[in-house]
Amino acid sequence: MKRLTEIYKIGQRVEITFDGVDWLTGEVIRLAHPGVWVQTEDGRSWFVTNTRHIRYGPDKAKDETGSD
């Protein structure tokens, strides 16, 4: 299994969750083993260490499908 620091790159759009229901859009701002720092749209920074609490953001999904 890859580490978060191997999956996500600085500047990448992601979504994070704390309850598994509501997702916050943000951007990876720093890699710090064993996790990544994400700044959400409201300006707060969060340290994420669990792959269940982070996923690719909407920009990544659009890039993979090739649609607008």
Buried (B, 14 or more C-beta within 10 A) or exposed (E): EEBBBEBBEEEBBBBBBEEEEEBBBBBBBEBEEEBBBBBBEEEEEBEBEEBEBBBBBEEBEEEEEEEE
